[in-house]
Amino acid sequence: MATNLFVLLLALPAWSAPAKSELSQDITIKARAAGGAGVQVSPPTASKPIIDEVLSSLTLGRGARAPAAERIRIGGDTERFNRPFPEPPFLALSPANIAALYDEWSFEVFDSEGEIVWKTGGVGRLRESVDWDGGGPNGRLAVVAGRSYHYRFTGRRAGRAFVVESEPVTLKSFTHREYAGETRLEADASLFFERGKSALSKGGGAWVNAVASRLSVGEARADGNYKLELSAKDLRSKLTKARSRVLARSLAKALFVAPERVVISLMPALRGEAVSAFLPPSKGAALRIE
């Protein structure tokens, strides 16, 4: 398994007279660890060669004037999110990766449409990792399968600021723990079906098998059935109903059970068209199989 490793160290230059013009510099830092077997992606930690590379590459602030802001862009963990149903955190920033001085900070998560889906902030230095688990400001699920997300960290001190911005990562699917104790497995519906048709797409069978492999972990629900939802824009359309039947038959075949044991509820696409499967609380501990 290949793992992306991203490390940042930003040294702000000494303050002098306020600059009239704004200077900024975009820097992208990407490092790839050696491939190998593993089951969990560990949090990023500081690496001196990469830190030295960042320090030597910074040109802002080398002159007599201090810039209005310094902006650095870092890569995202795209490899992990290409696998079915990755677990949170979906975006994370460790304080070990920022050595610049700042008195207050903010951390914002943006979706592919530029909307802020979650934000937090504080006074003083960041003391622990900031993680986004897919929730919104009200605590409800905000992440949508098929959309991309990135974060923006801003540190401020004495009227100056620096920005650390991640590259967008696309979440084709994800895992989310529900308040009721169930575990939601959600994937973009376009991964399963041909566009405008009820037939499975070329890669749809692989996604059906991915869902079935998670549902088959441990015992079935108390009623012996498997619970799923198909979110669609038009719940009454022939296409939606046909897709529901195809999905039920395909999953039943992959699970080696009768089709009536695969219960699919049709739901309005409030967060986008998706296929969602649910594991009961008793199966939660067996889910981490990345």
C-alpha positions as CSV (number, residue, x, y, z in Angstrom):
1,M,0.0,0.0,0.0
2,A,1.4,3.4,-1.0
3,T,1.1,6.2,1.5
4,N,1.4,9.9,0.9
5,L,3.4,11.8,3.6
6,F,3.2,15.5,3.8
7,V,5.2,17.7,6.2
8,L,5.3,21.5,6.5
9,L,7.6,23.9,8.4
10,L,7.0,27.6,7.8
11,A,9.4,30.2,9.2
12,L,8.0,33.7,9.2
13,P,10.6,36.5,8.5
14,A,11.3,39.3,10.9
15,W,8.8,42.2,10.8
16,S,9.7,45.5,9.3
17,A,7.7,48.4,7.9
18,P,4.3,47.3,6.5
19,A,4.5,46.4,2.8
20,K,2.2,48.2,0.4
21,S,2.1,45.3,-2.0
22,E,1.0,41.7,-1.2
23,L,3.4,38.9,-2.0
24,S,2.5,35.3,-1.9
25,Q,4.1,32.0,-2.9
26,D,2.5,28.7,-3.6
27,I,4.6,25.7,-2.7
28,T,3.5,22.1,-3.2
29,I,5.3,19.4,-1.2
30,K,4.7,15.7,-1.9
31,A,6.6,12.8,-0.5
32,R,5.8,9.1,-1.0
33,A,6.7,6.4,1.4
34,A,7.9,3.0,0.2
35,G,5.0,0.6,-0.6
36,G,4.2,-2.3,1.7
37,A,1.5,-4.1,3.6
38,G,-0.4,-2.2,6.2
39,V,-3.9,-1.8,7.6
40,Q,-3.9,1.8,8.9
41,V,-2.5,5.1,7.7
42,S,-0.6,6.8,10.5
43,P,-0.7,10.5,11.2
44,P,2.0,12.6,9.4
45,T,5.1,13.3,11.4
46,A,8.0,15.7,10.9
47,S,10.8,14.6,8.6
48,K,14.0,16.7,8.7
49,P,15.0,16.3,5.0
50,I,11.6,17.5,3.9
51,I,11.7,20.3,6.5
52,D,15.1,21.4,5.2
53,E,13.7,21.3,1.6
54,V,10.9,23.6,2.6
55,L,13.2,26.0,4.4
56,S,15.6,26.3,1.5
57,S,12.7,26.7,-1.0
58,L,11.1,29.7,0.7
59,T,11.9,33.0,-0.9
60,L,9.3,35.2,0.6
61,G,10.6,37.5,3.3
62,R,14.2,37.3,2.3
63,G,14.3,40.9,1.3
64,A,13.9,43.9,3.6
65,R,10.1,43.9,3.4
66,A,7.8,41.4,5.1
67,P,5.1,39.9,2.9
68,A,1.4,40.4,3.8
69,A,0.9,36.7,3.8
70,E,2.6,33.4,3.0
71,R,0.6,30.7,1.4
72,I,1.7,27.0,1.1
73,R,-0.2,24.2,-0.6
74,I,0.3,20.6,0.5
75,G,-0.8,17.3,-1.1
76,G,-3.7,15.1,0.0
77,D,-3.9,11.4,0.9
78,T,-5.4,10.4,-2.5
79,E,-4.2,6.8,-2.3
80,R,-6.3,5.9,0.7
81,F,-9.4,7.6,-0.6
82,N,-9.3,5.6,-3.9
83,R,-10.0,2.4,-1.9
84,P,-13.7,1.6,-1.1
85,F,-15.2,3.1,2.1
86,P,-12.2,4.8,3.8
87,E,-12.7,5.7,7.4
88,P,-12.3,9.2,8.9
89,P,-10.5,11.5,9.4
90,F,-10.9,12.6,5.8
91,L,-8.8,15.7,6.4
92,A,-6.3,16.2,9.1
93,L,-3.5,18.6,10.1
94,S,-0.9,18.0,12.8
95,P,0.5,20.9,14.9
96,A,3.9,19.2,14.5
97,N,3.9,20.2,10.9
98,I,3.7,24.0,11.7
99,A,6.5,25.7,13.5
100,A,5.6,29.3,12.6
101,L,4.6,31.7,15.4
102,Y,0.9,32.6,15.6
103,D,-1.5,33.9,18.2
104,E,-4.8,32.7,16.7
105,W,-5.8,30.2,14.1
106,S,-8.7,28.9,12.0
107,F,-9.3,25.6,10.2
108,E,-11.9,25.6,7.4
109,V,-13.1,22.7,5.2
110,F,-14.4,23.5,1.7
111,D,-16.3,21.4,-0.7
112,S,-15.9,21.3,-4.5
113,E,-18.3,24.2,-4.9
114,G,-16.3,26.4,-2.6
115,E,-18.8,26.2,0.3
116,I,-17.5,26.0,3.9
117,V,-18.9,22.7,5.3
118,W,-17.1,22.8,8.7
119,K,-14.8,25.2,10.5
120,T,-13.1,25.6,13.9
121,G,-10.5,27.9,15.4
122,G,-8.8,29.0,18.6
123,V,-6.5,31.4,20.4
124,G,-2.9,30.5,21.0
125,R,-0.9,27.7,19.3
126,L,-2.6,24.5,18.1
127,R,-1.9,21.8,20.6
128,E,-3.4,18.8,19.0
129,S,-4.3,17.5,15.5
130,V,-7.4,19.0,13.8
131,D,-9.4,16.3,12.2
132,W,-12.5,16.4,10.0
133,D,-14.8,13.3,10.2
134,G,-17.3,14.4,7.7
135,G,-19.6,16.2,10.0
136,G,-21.1,19.7,9.6
137,P,-21.5,22.6,12.1
138,N,-24.6,21.1,13.6
139,G,-22.9,17.7,14.0
140,R,-24.9,16.1,11.3
141,L,-23.4,14.3,8.3
142,A,-22.1,16.8,5.8
143,V,-19.8,14.8,3.6
144,V,-21.3,13.8,0.2
145,A,-19.9,10.8,-1.8
146,G,-18.5,11.9,-5.1
147,R,-17.5,15.4,-4.0
148,S,-14.0,16.7,-3.3
149,Y,-12.8,18.5,-0.2
150,H,-9.8,20.5,1.0
151,Y,-8.9,22.4,4.1
152,R,-7.4,25.9,4.8
153,F,-5.5,26.6,7.9
154,T,-4.8,30.2,8.7
155,G,-2.4,31.4,11.4
156,R,-2.4,35.1,12.5
157,R,0.0,37.2,14.6
158,A,0.3,41.0,14.9
159,G,-1.9,41.7,11.9
160,R,0.0,39.2,9.7
161,A,-1.1,35.8,8.5
162,F,0.0,32.6,6.7
163,V,-2.1,30.1,5.0
164,V,-1.7,26.3,4.7
165,E,-4.1,24.8,2.1
166,S,-4.4,21.2,1.1
167,E,-4.9,19.8,-2.3
168,P,-8.5,18.6,-2.9
169,V,-9.3,14.9,-2.3
170,T,-12.3,13.3,-3.9
171,L,-14.4,11.0,-1.7
172,K,-15.9,8.4,-4.0
173,S,-17.1,6.6,-0.9
174,F,-16.7,6.8,2.8
175,T,-17.5,5.2,6.2
176,H,-19.4,7.1,8.9
177,R,-20.4,6.1,12.4
178,E,-24.1,7.1,13.0
179,Y,-25.3,8.4,16.4
180,A,-27.6,5.4,16.7
181,G,-24.6,3.2,16.7
182,E,-24.9,1.9,13.2
183,T,-22.1,2.3,10.6
184,R,-22.9,3.9,7.3
185,L,-21.1,2.8,4.1
186,E,-21.9,5.3,1.4
187,A,-20.8,5.5,-2.2
188,D,-21.7,7.6,-5.2
189,A,-24.5,5.9,-7.2
190,S,-22.6,6.6,-10.5
191,L,-20.0,4.0,-9.4
192,F,-22.7,1.3,-9.6
193,F,-24.9,2.1,-12.6
194,E,-24.5,3.2,-16.2
195,R,-25.5,6.8,-16.7
196,G,-29.3,7.0,-17.2
197,K,-29.7,3.2,-17.1
198,S,-30.5,0.6,-14.5
199,A,-27.8,-1.8,-15.6
200,L,-24.6,-2.1,-13.6
201,S,-21.7,-0.2,-15.0
202,K,-18.4,-1.8,-16.0
203,G,-17.0,-1.3,-12.5
204,G,-20.4,-1.6,-10.8
205,G,-19.9,-5.3,-10.0
206,A,-16.7,-4.6,-8.0
207,W,-18.6,-2.0,-5.9
208,V,-21.4,-4.5,-5.3
209,N,-18.8,-7.0,-4.1
210,A,-17.2,-4.3,-1.9
211,V,-20.5,-3.6,-0.2
212,A,-21.3,-7.3,0.2
213,S,-17.9,-8.0,1.8
214,R,-18.5,-5.4,4.5
215,L,-22.1,-6.6,5.1
216,S,-21.0,-10.2,5.4
217,V,-18.5,-9.4,8.3
218,G,-19.9,-10.9,11.5
219,E,-23.5,-11.8,12.0
220,A,-26.5,-10.4,10.1
221,R,-29.0,-8.0,11.7
222,A,-31.4,-9.3,14.3
223,D,-34.1,-9.8,11.7
224,G,-31.7,-11.6,9.4
225,N,-31.9,-8.9,6.7
226,Y,-29.4,-6.5,5.1
227,K,-30.4,-2.8,5.3
228,L,-29.6,-0.4,2.4
229,E,-30.7,2.9,1.0
230,L,-30.8,4.1,-2.6
231,S,-30.9,7.9,-2.7
232,A,-32.4,9.3,-6.0
233,K,-33.8,12.6,-7.3
234,D,-37.0,11.0,-8.5
235,L,-38.2,8.3,-6.2
236,R,-41.2,7.4,-8.4
237,S,-39.4,7.0,-11.7
238,K,-39.1,3.7,-13.4
239,L,-35.3,4.1,-13.5
240,T,-35.1,4.4,-9.7
241,K,-37.3,1.4,-9.1
242,A,-35.4,-0.6,-11.7
243,R,-32.0,0.3,-10.1
244,S,-33.4,-0.8,-6.7
245,R,-34.3,-4.2,-8.1
246,V,-31.0,-4.7,-9.9
247,L,-29.1,-3.7,-6.7
248,A,-31.1,-6.1,-4.5
249,R,-30.5,-9.0,-6.9
250,S,-26.8,-8.3,-7.3
251,L,-26.2,-8.0,-3.6
252,A,-28.2,-11.1,-2.8
253,K,-26.1,-13.0,-5.3
254,A,-22.9,-11.7,-3.8
255,L,-24.1,-12.5,-0.3
256,F,-25.5,-15.9,-1.2
257,V,-28.9,-15.1,0.3
258,A,-32.4,-14.8,-1.0
259,P,-33.2,-11.4,-2.7
260,E,-36.0,-10.7,-0.1
261,R,-33.3,-10.5,2.6
262,V,-31.8,-7.4,0.9
263,V,-34.1,-4.6,2.0
264,I,-33.5,-1.4,0.0
265,S,-35.3,1.8,1.0
266,L,-35.7,4.6,-1.5
267,M,-34.6,8.0,-0.1
268,P,-34.7,11.5,-1.5
269,A,-31.3,12.7,-2.7
270,L,-30.9,15.5,-0.2
271,R,-27.1,15.1,-0.2
272,G,-26.7,13.6,-3.7
273,E,-27.6,10.3,-5.4
274,A,-25.9,7.4,-3.5
275,V,-26.0,3.8,-2.4
276,S,-25.8,3.4,1.4
277,A,-25.5,0.2,3.4
278,F,-25.7,0.0,7.2
279,L,-24.0,-2.3,9.7
280,P,-25.6,-2.8,13.1
281,P,-23.7,-1.6,16.2
282,S,-22.4,-5.1,17.0
283,K,-20.4,-5.1,13.7
284,G,-18.7,-1.8,14.2
285,A,-15.5,-3.1,15.7
286,A,-15.0,-5.5,12.8
287,L,-15.2,-2.8,10.1
288,R,-11.7,-1.4,10.0
289,I,-10.3,-3.5,7.2
290,E,-8.5,-0.9,5.0
